[in-house]
């Protein structure tokens, strides 16, 4: 992988568009000046790939603000999910999907935010070569390195500023592998962008052999659900007694089946929120999860993968929005996880293979919303603790707004490597915990403690 990254950094030379043409002068549904400058267009990499980016400049001192890249997961979900549903400057009006509403906890108040639809074939990113739509973790990392090299060619004035990479879900693969590629490129002199200072991964996968994305869903999902009020104490006690996660017995499997039937159809991504039913978006969401996920007991109960793309699809597919954002309409309607890719996961164990290198060189923050059963905090807590680093600050509450508890954290001695939970956060944390997510983000980019 390292040799492949080094080779591609030399060969994948981007062909830049004229960035001035990418500026968004106005957005349909917003009748006032934009809160800060925005750009949308393509970063052309290699011979055929056109990677769609959407830049929201910082609302405060963009010349000196850090640059932050955001990557949603899937694989196959669009990073515009983060823009329109999570921490962009606007939310879409639920009463009228052609209108935008100001979002006061946008991360663009603190940073120059770059949303990259990756890999090619996701959302408005595309390729002239259909073969490019068959891809994997390593190819995606290579393309993302090339994309960000291209980005900093276009904004060379930001090369002196701090640079961070953030993301969630299958972004748990995208973010650290991109960081690894950039650090190697820095080492051999082929990285042309800003100095990478840190990463933050939310509710993230960790590889094909570890955690809920790697065959351990039964353990970490069950441990999470046993901590809720969805199941009675008798079943909880029986599962705890019967289930050895190293070798799942017939009795344990039978009890888990009972548990899922009792739980019923709750939202996998927000166990305390509603699950949209009877809509095209729900049907799509049920079969296109944000992580490689198959329902353990398909014939009974829940949780269910409920991906809501109603407002985002309604707004972004408008011809006026497509024109205003300079994107090429694709052969499918944009949706949260709309894509035309064929993806293969190739990274088995990032805590073993990648994170030690990252933790040695940059600030690493792993964070989880505690309303998420898709990649529950039990998963990320286990692998971060399993890294074996000495503890600097044991599990403790962190506070915001004059003493309100925002969540809980453990900080390790190794370069302040930190695991953080965010109280009331779903899989996409800013949707249900915007103030706490904003505080978490602020601490990440300012290197502040939790």
Secondary structure, DSSP 8 states (H G I E B T S, - for coil): -HHHHHHHHHH---B---GGGGEE---TT--S--SS-EEEEEEEETTTEEEEEEEE--SS-TTTSEEEEEE--TTT--THHIIIIIISSEEE-TT-TT-EEE-TT-GGGTEEEEEE--STTBTT-EESSGGGGEEEHHHHHHHHHHHHHHHHHHTGGGTTS-EEEEEETTHHHHHHHHHHHHHHHHHHT---S--EEEEEEES----TTSSGGGT-HHHHHHHHHTTSSSS-HHHHHHHHHH--TTS--HHHHHHHHHHHHHH-S-BTTBTTS----SSHHHHHHHHS-SSS---TTTTS---B-----HHHHHHHTSHHHHHHTT----SS---TT-B--EEE-----HHHHTHHHHHHHSEEEEEEETT-SSS-HHHHHHHHHHT---EEEEEEEEEETTTEEEEEEEEETTTT-EEEEETT--SSGGGT-HHHHHHHHHHHHHT---
